Amino acid sequence: MKKTGKILFILIFFCFTLLKAQEFNASVDRSKVGLNENFQIDFAFTCEDVNGIRNFKPPVFSNFRILSGPNQSTSMQIINGKMNGSVSFSYIVQPVAMGEFSIGAATVNYNGNNYSSKPIKIEVVQGSTTPQSGKKDEKADTEDLSKSVFILAEADKRKVFQGEQVTITYKLYTKLNINSPQISKLPNYEGFWQEEIESSNTINFDIVMYNGERFRAAKLKQVALFPTRTGTLSVTPFELNIPVMIQRKKQQRSNSVFDDFFNDPFFNRTETLQHTAKSNTIKIEVLPLPVNKPDSYNGAVGTFSIKSFTDKKDVKTNESINLKVEIEGTGNIKLLTLPDLILPNTVDKYEPKITETINRTGKINGKKIFEYLIVPRQSGEFKIPSIEFSSFNPATGSFSTKRTDEISIHVEQGTGSYANSPAPNQKEDVSMLSKDIRYISNSPEEFEPIYTSHKIGEWFWILNASIMVGFIGILIYSKRKQKLYSNESLLKYYKAGKVAKERLRAAKKALDSKDENLFFLELSKVIYGYLEDKLAIDKSIFTLEYAAEKLRQRNFSESVIEKFLEIANYCETARYSPASKDMSTAEDYYKKAFDFILEIDSNPGLKK
């Protein structure tokens, strides 16, 4: 009987030991958290052979936002010559609503058997529940991350003249391993005209020394800024959300001789933390230009040359002449203008066609061509006068004036409707020929009252009414066209849809040819350019937040605004974070951009 009892006791103890050998527990660092506070939940499975763990399935995190996870870590222990292991799956989560919630059970398979953890209750309250010491620890982590991963904005100069180029370079410095950054906020260039400097779409890291420490650094973007007003101007920070991978040392729980071995970095737990990196704010002091400006000065800042030439110098009346004026140099090319071209009143002049060739690889430089079409109406000699162009050179701090050569044009008499027409203010000779004179007949039988021989038909009134309606229509159209072309923002507003469709065609062409970089560039131009024109937002102050606020002011729904932000962030992320490019969704975002423009155009709140 005693022997049977011993055997039964041994069997019960063995079964209990087997049950205790495998445990699947869920735990949180605190069960009461504040709204929008982060907390950690761990699912730990303890067993003898960690290689037998399969198919971990987390619970559904209703009413919580996952910030990081699953982060997997493995630990091993040897007690009395027997090895035990534990695999932990951890998440960093954040509540999105207040109340009492339950996080359901997670499941895992071990050697063919399924195990479930117990649900955990979480109470979410208003405010913060983190103890003061926890705040200090969290602050310490944030400060450590900010010292290890940051964005540095650098300006090539801090004091410039109005209109002089200043180049801002944004570099990412890191000591830690990071994943693909996501743009959270672009800088605001209020008070500047901006030109994006072309750079590689691939982020390449180099080893550099900064403040005596070793970092990996990569250039994110460069922009050329031209201040449009004087005073102290600020460039707001460039912000990125960066997933940072850090290793957490396991807490030493005993004085075991094996703790030193298992505290080796190889056994440490790796976590991914979301870190917001902000660049520093840059202040630029903008000096006014000297007061002794030449009369021909129109705002050019830099070093430029100017020349003019025609395609012909001997023509006949009514033949066209192409006059080209070329300005070439380094500076604010896009903002250059010419003084009015004064020609004799016997020569017709048409508005110039303007073309630009701009090099955006460093110092902004290039060429701007003004092409005039002129038509002489009278034979003889006339001169195209010298064109005076003035610019301010920041290097010397003085104005420079250059002139083109005077061009002589010889005009011979030609044919055509203008060939024999008199010149202005010239008296017309009148020839009286006998055949041009008709005698007045006094014979009464040759005259009849008009009402006795003819009647005014209906066609007469219809024709006159049509002419009157047509004249009024032409007058209204002319007034509208004059108003449109005299208001640049109104002109851009009405042409925004046409320009956007042309850019959409360019984006579609890049998509079909699988040119990723060109596609993302063109698609971002579609959205930014369209809203700049439709909402009358100057390019120098355009930001995503400002555009979204403008749309809200026009009573657009939040769904439309969210669609705009989604497309814009998608393009910007793909352009500056090549690792995040996913061409499988490019077609969907192309259609979203197309639908977004149609939705904006059809909204009555945007009509001018």
KEVEXDO-877109 format. One line per field, with one value per residue (C-alpha): residue number from 1; residue in three letters; x, z, y. Coordinates in Angstrom, 2 decimals. Last residue first. Layout:
<atoms>
seq = (NUM	...)
type = (ALA	...)
u = (X	...)
w = (Z	...)
v = (Y	...)
</atoms>
This chain:
<atoms>
seq = (608	607	606	605	604	603	602	601	600	599	598	597	596	595	594	593	592	591	590	589	588	587	586	585	584	583	582	581	580	579	578	577	576	575	574	573	572	571	570	569	568	567	566	565	564	563	562	561	560	559	558	557	556	555	554	553	552	551	550	549	548	547	546	545	544	543	542	541	540	539	538	537	536	535	534	533	532	531	530	529	528	527	526	525	524	523	522	521	520	519	518	517	516	515	514	513	512	511	510	509	508	507	506	505	504	503	502	501	500	499	498	497	496	495	494	493	492	491	490	489	488	487	486	485	484	483	482	481	480	479	478	477	476	475	474	473	472	471	470	469	468	467	466	465	464	463	462	461	460	459	458	457	456	455	454	453	452	451	450	449	448	447	446	445	444	443	442	441	440	439	438	437	436	435	434	433	432	431	430	429	428	427	426	425	424	423	422	421	420	419	418	417	416	415	414	413	412	411	410	409	408	407	406	405	404	403	402	401	400	399	398	397	396	395	394	393	392	391	390	389	388	387	386	385	384	383	382	381	380	379	378	377	376	375	374	373	372	371	370	369	368	367	366	365	364	363	362	361	360	359	358	357	356	355	354	353	352	351	350	349	348	347	346	345	344	343	342	341	340	339	338	337	336	335	334	333	332	331	330	329	328	327	326	325	324	323	322	321	320	319	318	317	316	315	314	313	312	311	310	309	308	307	306	305	304	303	302	301	300	299	298	297	296	295	294	293	292	291	290	289	288	287	286	285	284	283	282	281	280	279	278	277	276	275	274	273	272	271	270	269	268	267	266	265	264	263	262	261	260	259	258	257	256	255	254	253	252	251	250	249	248	247	246	245	244	243	242	241	240	239	238	237	236	235	234	233	232	231	230	229	228	227	226	225	224	223	222	221	220	219	218	217	216	215	214	213	212	211	210	209	208	207	206	205	204	203	202	201	200	199	198	197	196	195	194	193	192	191	190	189	188	187	186	185	184	183	182	181	180	179	178	177	176	175	174	173	172	171	170	169	168	167	166	165	164	163	162	161	160	159	158	157	156	155	154	153	152	151	150	149	148	147	146	145	144	143	142	141	140	139	138	137	136	135	134	133	132	131	130	129	128	127	126	125	124	123	122	121	120	119	118	117	116	115	114	113	112	111	110	109	108	107	106	105	104	103	102	101	100	99	98	97	96	95	94	93	92	91	90	89	88	87	86	85	84	83	82	81	80	79	78	77	76	75	74	73	72	71	70	69	68	67	66	65	64	63	62	61	60	59	58	57	56	55	54	53	52	51	50	49	48	47	46	45	44	43	42	41	40	39	38	37	36	35	34	33	32	31	30	29	28	27	26	25	24	23	22	21	20	19	18	17	16	15	14	13	12	11	10	9	8	7	6	5	4	3	2	1)
type = (LYS	LYS	LEU	GLY	PRO	ASN	SER	ASP	ILE	GLU	LEU	ILE	PHE	ASP	PHE	ALA	LYS	LYS	TYR	TYR	ASP	GLU	ALA	THR	SER	MET	ASP	LYS	SER	ALA	PRO	SER	TYR	ARG	ALA	THR	GLU	CYS	TYR	ASN	ALA	ILE	GLU	LEU	PHE	LYS	GLU	ILE	VAL	SER	GLU	SER	PHE	ASN	ARG	GLN	ARG	LEU	LYS	GLU	ALA	ALA	TYR	GLU	LEU	THR	PHE	ILE	SER	LYS	ASP	ILE	ALA	LEU	LYS	ASP	GLU	LEU	TYR	GLY	TYR	ILE	VAL	LYS	SER	LEU	GLU	LEU	PHE	PHE	LEU	ASN	GLU	ASP	LYS	SER	ASP	LEU	ALA	LYS	LYS	ALA	ALA	ARG	LEU	ARG	GLU	LYS	ALA	VAL	LYS	GLY	ALA	LYS	TYR	TYR	LYS	LEU	LEU	SER	GLU	ASN	SER	TYR	LEU	LYS	GLN	LYS	ARG	LYS	SER	TYR	ILE	LEU	ILE	GLY	ILE	PHE	GLY	VAL	MET	ILE	SER	ALA	ASN	LEU	ILE	TRP	PHE	TRP	GLU	GLY	ILE	LYS	HIS	SER	THR	TYR	ILE	PRO	GLU	PHE	GLU	GLU	PRO	SER	ASN	SER	ILE	TYR	ARG	ILE	ASP	LYS	SER	LEU	MET	SER	VAL	ASP	GLU	LYS	GLN	ASN	PRO	ALA	PRO	SER	ASN	ALA	TYR	SER	GLY	THR	GLY	GLN	GLU	VAL	HIS	ILE	SER	ILE	GLU	ASP	THR	ARG	LYS	THR	SER	PHE	SER	GLY	THR	ALA	PRO	ASN	PHE	SER	SER	PHE	GLU	ILE	SER	PRO	ILE	LYS	PHE	GLU	GLY	SER	GLN	ARG	PRO	VAL	ILE	LEU	TYR	GLU	PHE	ILE	LYS	LYS	GLY	ASN	ILE	LYS	GLY	THR	ARG	ASN	ILE	THR	GLU	THR	ILE	LYS	PRO	GLU	TYR	LYS	ASP	VAL	THR	ASN	PRO	LEU	ILE	LEU	ASP	PRO	LEU	THR	LEU	LEU	LYS	ILE	ASN	GLY	THR	GLY	GLU	ILE	GLU	VAL	LYS	LEU	ASN	ILE	SER	GLU	ASN	THR	LYS	VAL	ASP	LYS	LYS	ASP	THR	PHE	SER	LYS	ILE	SER	PHE	THR	GLY	VAL	ALA	GLY	ASN	TYR	SER	ASP	PRO	LYS	ASN	VAL	PRO	LEU	PRO	LEU	VAL	GLU	ILE	LYS	ILE	THR	ASN	SER	LYS	ALA	THR	HIS	GLN	LEU	THR	GLU	THR	ARG	ASN	PHE	PHE	PRO	ASP	ASN	PHE	PHE	ASP	ASP	PHE	VAL	SER	ASN	SER	ARG	GLN	GLN	LYS	LYS	ARG	GLN	ILE	MET	VAL	PRO	ILE	ASN	LEU	GLU	PHE	PRO	THR	VAL	SER	LEU	THR	GLY	THR	ARG	THR	PRO	PHE	LEU	ALA	VAL	GLN	LYS	LEU	LYS	ALA	ALA	ARG	PHE	ARG	GLU	GLY	ASN	TYR	MET	VAL	ILE	ASP	PHE	ASN	ILE	THR	ASN	SER	SER	GLU	ILE	GLU	GLU	GLN	TRP	PHE	GLY	GLU	TYR	ASN	PRO	LEU	LYS	SER	ILE	GLN	PRO	SER	ASN	ILE	ASN	LEU	LYS	THR	TYR	LEU	LYS	TYR	THR	ILE	THR	VAL	GLN	GLU	GLY	GLN	PHE	VAL	LYS	ARG	LYS	ASP	ALA	GLU	ALA	LEU	ILE	PHE	VAL	SER	LYS	SER	LEU	ASP	GLU	THR	ASP	ALA	LYS	GLU	ASP	LYS	LYS	GLY	SER	GLN	PRO	THR	THR	SER	GLY	GLN	VAL	VAL	GLU	ILE	LYS	ILE	PRO	LYS	SER	SER	TYR	ASN	ASN	GLY	ASN	TYR	ASN	VAL	THR	ALA	ALA	GLY	ILE	SER	PHE	GLU	GLY	MET	ALA	VAL	PRO	GLN	VAL	ILE	TYR	SER	PHE	SER	VAL	SER	GLY	ASN	MET	LYS	GLY	ASN	ILE	ILE	GLN	MET	SER	THR	SER	GLN	ASN	PRO	GLY	SER	LEU	ILE	ARG	PHE	ASN	SER	PHE	VAL	PRO	PRO	LYS	PHE	ASN	ARG	ILE	GLY	ASN	VAL	ASP	GLU	CYS	THR	PHE	ALA	PHE	ASP	ILE	GLN	PHE	ASN	GLU	ASN	LEU	GLY	VAL	LYS	SER	ARG	ASP	VAL	SER	ALA	ASN	PHE	GLU	GLN	ALA	LYS	LEU	LEU	THR	PHE	CYS	PHE	PHE	ILE	LEU	ILE	PHE	LEU	ILE	LYS	GLY	THR	LYS	LYS	MET)
u = (-14.00	-15.34	-13.71	-16.80	-18.64	-16.54	-16.20	-12.59	-11.53	-13.14	-11.63	-8.19	-8.56	-9.80	-6.62	-4.38	-6.15	-5.74	-1.97	-1.92	-3.47	-1.02	1.93	0.80	2.94	5.72	6.59	9.37	10.22	13.93	14.15	13.34	13.56	11.47	9.25	8.51	7.71	5.36	3.49	3.33	1.69	-0.79	-1.84	-2.01	-4.34	-6.54	-6.72	-7.87	-10.59	-11.74	-11.70	-14.36	-13.70	-15.26	-13.02	-11.39	-10.67	-8.87	-6.73	-5.86	-4.72	-2.56	-0.91	-0.28	1.25	3.52	3.63	5.20	7.74	5.44	2.84	-0.59	-3.43	-5.69	-6.14	-2.63	-0.67	-3.11	-2.42	1.34	1.60	-0.58	0.72	4.32	4.19	3.06	5.83	8.58	7.17	7.01	10.45	12.12	10.29	10.88	8.83	8.17	4.42	4.81	6.94	4.28	1.56	3.48	3.86	0.15	-0.62	1.60	-0.44	-3.67	-2.42	-1.56	-5.07	-6.71	-4.62	-5.27	-8.25	-6.52	-3.18	-4.93	-6.66	-3.31	-1.71	-4.46	-4.07	-4.52	-7.88	-9.28	-8.39	-9.90	-13.11	-13.36	-12.67	-15.27	-17.88	-17.16	-17.23	-20.58	-21.99	-20.85	-22.35	-25.66	-25.69	-24.77	-27.43	-30.03	-29.09	-29.34	-32.69	-34.04	-33.04	-34.20	-37.70	-38.03	-37.89	-40.37	-39.48	-41.13	-43.65	-41.84	-38.65	-40.33	-39.41	-36.83	-36.00	-39.22	-38.22	-35.26	-32.73	-29.82	-26.62	-23.59	-21.10	-17.46	-14.99	-14.82	-13.54	-10.65	-9.90	-6.65	-6.22	-2.75	-2.84	-0.96	1.50	0.78	1.18	2.74	0.56	-0.45	1.18	2.89	0.49	-1.90	0.91	3.98	7.40	9.34	12.81	13.72	17.33	17.77	20.56	21.27	22.58	24.86	23.66	24.32	25.70	25.21	26.79	25.61	27.85	28.51	31.53	30.62	26.89	26.83	23.66	22.30	21.57	20.47	20.42	19.11	20.75	18.21	16.84	17.53	15.51	16.20	13.66	10.46	7.43	5.50	8.40	7.39	8.90	8.72	10.58	12.41	13.49	16.03	17.03	20.26	21.68	22.92	21.80	24.90	24.77	23.16	20.15	21.18	18.44	17.57	14.72	12.47	10.46	8.36	8.18	4.96	4.67	6.27	5.01	7.43	6.39	6.04	9.80	10.90	11.25	11.90	10.61	13.12	13.95	13.01	14.95	13.14	13.89	17.60	18.11	21.89	24.67	24.96	23.30	20.85	19.95	17.92	16.60	15.04	13.18	12.24	8.91	8.31	5.60	7.99	10.98	13.99	17.73	19.08	18.14	17.93	18.42	20.91	21.07	23.60	23.62	26.05	25.23	26.71	24.24	21.13	18.61	15.82	14.71	17.58	17.34	17.10	20.33	20.05	21.81	19.97	22.24	20.47	18.91	20.61	19.03	20.07	19.30	18.10	18.25	16.04	17.70	16.56	13.98	14.11	10.99	11.88	9.70	11.38	12.25	13.42	16.19	16.59	20.14	21.56	24.31	25.02	26.52	24.35	24.07	27.70	27.74	24.54	25.97	27.86	24.48	24.10	20.44	17.85	20.05	17.71	18.09	20.02	17.87	19.17	18.02	16.49	15.37	12.26	12.63	9.79	11.34	11.07	12.68	12.83	11.68	13.85	13.81	14.20	15.92	15.34	14.97	12.50	12.49	15.26	16.56	16.79	18.61	17.55	19.49	18.18	18.84	22.65	23.84	25.92	27.21	28.71	32.01	32.38	34.77	32.03	31.06	33.41	32.22	31.56	29.49	25.84	24.18	20.50	19.40	17.33	20.56	20.51	18.96	18.77	15.18	14.73	13.08	11.91	12.17	10.10	8.44	10.53	8.67	10.44	8.65	6.89	6.39	8.63	9.09	12.50	13.35	14.83	17.55	20.61	22.25	25.04	23.10	23.46	20.96	22.04	19.97	21.77	20.52	22.03	21.78	21.34	21.28	17.92	18.14	21.76	23.16	24.23	24.11	26.13	26.51	23.56	23.53	20.59	21.52	19.10	19.41	20.00	22.44	22.04	18.27	18.12	19.93	17.64	14.56	15.84	16.66	13.21	11.69	13.80	12.93	9.28	9.48	11.00	8.09	5.56	3.64	-0.12	-0.64	-3.88	-7.33	-7.69	-7.20	-7.69	-6.16	-7.38	-5.24	-6.48	-4.73	-2.17	-2.96	-1.05	-1.37	0.35	2.42	5.83	4.90	2.29	1.51	-1.61	-2.28	-5.29	-7.32	-6.45	-9.37	-10.46	-11.60	-12.26	-10.60	-9.81	-6.75	-4.52	-0.81	1.16	4.79	4.77	6.80	7.20	9.32	10.99	12.14	14.60	15.38	18.56	19.16	22.61	21.34	19.88	20.95	19.04	18.37	16.79	15.25	13.91	11.26	10.00	6.47	6.40	6.37	3.80	0.68	-2.42	-4.97	-8.79	-8.82	-5.42	-6.44	-4.38	-0.96	-0.40	2.90	3.18	5.99	8.05	9.96	13.32	12.89	13.49	12.95	10.00	8.93	6.68	6.58	3.95	4.98	2.96	4.64	3.07	2.79	0.59	-1.99	-4.69	-3.11	-2.26	-3.42	-2.31	1.42	4.52	2.22	2.24	1.13	2.17	2.71	4.17	5.69	7.69	5.03	2.72	5.54	6.47	2.86	2.74	5.94	4.67	1.41	3.31	5.73	2.86	1.05	4.23	4.72	1.14	1.44	4.58	2.82	0.00)
w = (-58.32	-57.82	-55.03	-52.90	-55.89	-55.70	-59.13	-59.63	-56.21	-56.82	-60.31	-58.88	-56.13	-58.63	-60.74	-57.63	-56.38	-59.81	-59.72	-56.12	-57.22	-60.13	-57.78	-55.36	-56.84	-57.35	-53.67	-52.73	-49.03	-49.55	-51.69	-48.73	-50.07	-53.22	-52.01	-48.74	-50.55	-52.99	-50.32	-48.04	-50.80	-51.73	-48.10	-47.35	-50.31	-49.43	-45.83	-47.04	-49.22	-46.33	-43.99	-46.14	-48.07	-46.61	-48.45	-45.11	-44.66	-48.02	-46.94	-43.70	-45.71	-47.93	-44.87	-43.27	-46.46	-46.86	-49.51	-48.37	-51.21	-53.83	-53.23	-52.47	-54.72	-53.73	-57.27	-58.50	-55.47	-55.17	-58.73	-58.47	-55.25	-56.43	-59.99	-59.03	-56.49	-59.27	-61.58	-59.00	-57.98	-61.63	-62.53	-59.74	-60.51	-64.29	-64.96	-68.61	-67.98	-64.75	-66.44	-69.16	-66.51	-64.65	-67.88	-68.61	-65.05	-65.62	-68.69	-66.77	-63.92	-66.34	-67.82	-64.41	-63.09	-66.14	-64.60	-61.26	-62.89	-64.82	-61.66	-59.84	-62.71	-62.92	-66.04	-68.28	-66.74	-66.65	-70.32	-71.20	-69.35	-71.00	-74.42	-73.88	-72.78	-75.83	-78.18	-76.76	-77.04	-80.69	-81.44	-79.87	-81.93	-85.15	-84.54	-83.85	-87.07	-89.08	-87.54	-88.18	-91.84	-92.26	-91.21	-94.41	-94.94	-97.71	-101.15	-104.02	-102.33	-99.00	-100.70	-102.45	-106.13	-108.04	-111.74	-112.83	-111.08	-113.41	-111.55	-112.06	-110.27	-112.44	-111.54	-110.93	-110.55	-114.29	-114.70	-112.35	-109.23	-107.64	-103.88	-102.32	-98.66	-96.10	-93.90	-90.14	-89.93	-93.00	-96.00	-97.10	-100.24	-98.71	-95.80	-97.60	-99.27	-101.28	-100.24	-100.07	-98.67	-94.97	-93.73	-90.02	-87.85	-84.49	-81.43	-79.31	-75.96	-72.73	-69.31	-65.95	-62.71	-59.23	-56.18	-53.14	-54.83	-54.12	-53.91	-57.58	-58.26	-61.80	-64.57	-68.15	-70.88	-74.31	-77.26	-79.75	-82.68	-85.47	-88.49	-92.21	-94.98	-96.02	-93.78	-91.92	-90.06	-88.19	-84.84	-83.12	-79.81	-78.18	-74.56	-73.57	-69.98	-69.35	-66.49	-62.94	-59.47	-57.39	-56.82	-59.16	-60.25	-63.79	-65.36	-69.05	-69.46	-72.35	-72.78	-75.85	-76.18	-76.60	-80.14	-81.77	-84.81	-86.45	-87.92	-84.38	-83.90	-81.27	-77.46	-75.73	-72.17	-69.46	-69.11	-66.35	-64.25	-61.48	-62.81	-63.15	-59.47	-59.63	-61.89	-65.54	-68.92	-70.31	-73.98	-76.09	-79.33	-82.12	-84.79	-87.77	-89.60	-93.16	-93.55	-95.40	-96.89	-94.96	-94.58	-91.04	-90.48	-87.63	-85.05	-82.19	-78.53	-75.73	-71.94	-69.25	-65.62	-62.13	-59.26	-58.15	-60.75	-59.23	-62.14	-62.45	-65.59	-63.66	-61.82	-58.03	-55.68	-52.57	-51.83	-51.49	-48.15	-45.91	-45.06	-41.80	-41.99	-39.00	-39.14	-36.95	-36.04	-37.61	-35.97	-35.42	-34.21	-32.84	-33.09	-31.11	-32.41	-29.72	-29.68	-26.57	-25.47	-25.90	-28.37	-26.30	-23.57	-20.47	-20.84	-19.86	-16.99	-15.66	-15.78	-12.49	-10.84	-8.61	-9.40	-11.26	-13.66	-15.90	-19.56	-21.52	-24.09	-27.64	-29.90	-33.36	-34.36	-36.54	-37.78	-38.03	-39.83	-39.26	-41.17	-38.88	-39.74	-41.84	-40.20	-41.70	-40.03	-42.00	-45.72	-48.20	-51.14	-49.86	-52.51	-51.17	-52.78	-51.34	-50.50	-49.39	-47.22	-47.14	-45.21	-42.04	-40.09	-36.88	-34.92	-32.12	-31.73	-32.21	-35.47	-37.15	-40.39	-41.81	-44.98	-45.60	-49.02	-49.35	-52.91	-54.78	-55.84	-55.84	-57.72	-55.79	-55.08	-55.92	-53.36	-53.32	-49.70	-47.19	-45.77	-46.42	-44.21	-43.63	-44.34	-41.59	-40.84	-43.51	-42.97	-42.28	-43.60	-40.80	-38.35	-36.75	-34.27	-34.37	-36.63	-38.43	-41.10	-43.18	-44.46	-46.63	-47.00	-49.78	-49.66	-52.95	-53.03	-53.71	-50.67	-49.56	-47.44	-43.85	-42.55	-45.27	-46.53	-44.35	-42.40	-41.12	-38.88	-38.42	-35.37	-34.17	-31.30	-29.26	-29.78	-28.89	-25.60	-24.82	-25.52	-23.36	-20.53	-20.81	-20.54	-17.49	-15.93	-16.65	-15.05	-11.96	-11.78	-11.92	-15.19	-14.72	-17.23	-18.12	-18.70	-17.82	-19.59	-17.49	-18.97	-18.42	-19.58	-21.30	-20.34	-22.65	-24.97	-25.81	-28.86	-28.99	-31.96	-30.35	-29.09	-30.92	-29.78	-28.99	-27.70	-25.51	-25.60	-24.43	-22.30	-22.04	-19.26	-20.41	-22.38	-26.11	-28.38	-26.14	-27.10	-27.71	-27.49	-28.19	-26.84	-27.89	-25.37	-25.85	-22.70	-22.20	-19.58	-19.34	-16.61	-14.96	-11.60	-13.19	-16.67	-18.00	-21.56	-22.92	-26.30	-27.62	-30.21	-30.85	-32.26	-32.35	-32.17	-32.13	-32.14	-31.58	-29.03	-28.95	-30.26	-30.15	-31.69	-29.98	-31.22	-33.09	-32.54	-35.09	-33.76	-30.60	-30.76	-31.11	-27.61	-26.12	-22.33	-22.12	-21.08	-23.38	-22.73	-24.14	-23.18	-23.17	-23.06	-22.41	-24.27	-23.02	-25.47	-22.74	-19.39	-18.21	-15.54	-15.87	-15.78	-17.31	-18.90	-18.67	-20.68	-19.70	-21.63	-19.42	-20.34	-17.76	-15.13	-16.76	-17.09	-13.42	-12.34	-14.38	-12.70	-9.21	-9.81	-11.09	-8.13	-5.63	-7.28	-7.10	-3.44	-2.63	-4.37	-2.36	0.88	0.00)
v = (82.66	79.13	77.12	76.62	75.16	71.95	70.31	71.38	70.07	66.67	66.38	67.20	64.57	61.94	62.34	62.29	59.15	57.53	58.17	56.93	53.62	53.25	53.84	51.12	48.33	50.88	50.68	53.10	52.95	52.30	55.42	57.68	61.24	60.87	58.00	59.77	63.03	61.30	59.30	62.34	64.38	61.63	61.04	64.76	65.36	62.36	63.56	67.00	65.42	63.21	66.22	67.85	71.06	74.20	76.71	77.59	73.89	73.84	76.82	74.97	71.93	74.17	75.74	72.35	70.91	73.94	76.68	79.93	80.47	78.94	81.64	80.23	81.44	78.49	77.16	78.00	76.75	73.84	72.66	73.16	71.13	68.22	67.88	68.70	65.84	63.49	64.70	64.06	60.66	59.57	60.94	58.99	55.75	55.62	52.49	53.53	53.35	55.33	58.00	58.40	58.56	61.28	63.30	62.89	64.02	67.06	68.02	67.46	69.68	72.51	72.37	72.34	75.23	77.45	79.24	79.81	80.72	83.51	84.71	84.79	86.75	89.37	91.54	88.50	87.60	91.13	91.65	88.27	89.14	92.54	91.03	88.29	90.84	93.05	90.08	88.99	92.54	92.72	89.31	90.31	93.55	91.76	89.15	91.86	93.65	90.43	89.49	93.02	92.89	89.31	90.39	92.40	96.18	96.88	98.09	100.08	102.38	102.77	103.89	106.78	106.63	108.67	108.34	109.96	113.19	113.84	116.00	113.59	114.43	113.92	111.18	111.82	108.89	108.38	111.86	111.15	113.15	111.90	112.44	112.40	111.26	113.28	111.38	111.45	107.68	106.08	105.57	102.08	100.78	97.74	97.17	94.84	92.99	93.73	94.93	98.17	97.61	97.70	97.97	97.15	98.57	96.83	98.73	96.59	95.26	97.09	96.23	97.92	96.69	97.62	97.35	95.15	93.57	89.94	90.72	91.91	93.88	93.82	96.32	95.65	98.32	97.36	99.20	100.43	98.46	100.89	101.93	102.37	102.73	101.03	101.17	98.45	96.79	93.58	92.56	89.14	89.21	86.28	86.80	84.13	83.24	81.32	79.33	79.47	78.43	77.70	73.97	71.42	73.46	74.48	76.58	76.89	79.35	80.38	83.57	84.39	88.16	90.17	91.51	94.57	96.47	98.89	102.25	103.64	103.33	100.75	100.92	97.57	97.80	96.90	93.22	90.77	88.23	86.29	82.80	83.52	84.43	84.25	83.00	84.05	84.37	86.91	86.44	88.89	87.44	89.50	87.55	89.71	89.44	90.62	93.26	95.63	93.91	92.69	93.19	92.66	89.02	86.45	89.18	89.52	90.55	90.06	90.13	88.97	88.23	88.12	87.99	89.87	91.07	93.22	95.41	97.95	100.11	103.38	102.53	101.96	104.37	103.16	100.22	96.84	95.91	93.33	89.98	88.32	84.61	82.60	78.80	76.63	73.31	70.07	67.91	64.15	62.41	58.99	55.90	53.14	49.67	47.28	44.67	42.51	41.73	38.23	39.18	42.30	40.02	40.09	36.31	35.76	38.23	36.69	33.16	33.53	33.98	37.01	37.27	39.33	41.29	43.28	42.43	45.03	46.83	47.12	49.95	50.09	53.58	54.10	57.72	60.22	63.19	66.95	69.85	72.87	76.42	78.74	82.17	85.65	88.62	91.82	92.47	91.03	88.62	86.35	83.90	80.34	77.42	74.04	70.93	67.54	64.50	64.43	61.39	61.02	58.01	59.30	59.21	61.73	64.70	67.30	65.55	63.06	61.47	57.99	58.27	57.37	57.38	58.30	57.52	60.10	61.81	65.59	68.49	71.73	72.78	76.47	78.73	82.35	83.42	85.39	82.30	79.19	76.73	73.42	70.12	68.20	64.48	62.96	59.21	57.69	54.19	52.10	53.05	51.47	53.79	56.37	58.70	62.03	63.17	66.15	69.11	71.67	75.26	77.38	81.19	83.01	86.81	88.52	90.81	90.85	88.05	87.30	83.72	81.99	78.40	77.47	74.20	72.15	69.23	66.35	64.09	60.53	59.86	63.04	63.12	59.43	60.03	62.98	60.89	58.04	60.48	62.03	58.57	57.84	61.20	60.66	57.27	58.85	61.27	58.47	57.97	58.33	61.17	62.87	61.36	57.69	54.36	51.21	48.07	44.50	41.59	38.43	35.17	33.61	30.74	27.54	25.28	21.87	20.58	21.01	24.48	26.54	30.09	32.05	35.58	36.24	39.45	42.95	44.09	47.68	50.02	53.61	56.39	56.22	56.05	53.95	53.64	50.47	49.32	45.59	42.66	39.01	37.09	33.71	31.89	29.09	26.50	24.44	21.83	21.48	22.60	25.77	26.85	29.86	31.12	34.33	35.13	38.43	39.32	42.83	42.58	45.44	49.21	51.99	49.81	51.97	50.78	50.80	47.20	45.50	42.17	39.50	38.37	35.08	33.22	30.43	28.21	27.51	24.21	25.92	27.38	23.91	23.68	26.07	29.56	31.61	35.36	37.75	41.29	44.53	47.94	51.35	54.64	57.47	58.89	58.75	57.98	54.49	52.06	48.43	49.12	47.47	44.92	41.11	38.08	34.56	31.33	28.60	25.24	23.29	23.90	21.36	18.84	19.32	18.81	15.60	14.38	15.30	13.43	10.36	10.42	10.68	7.75	5.60	6.52	5.62	2.25	1.47	2.39	0.00)
</atoms>
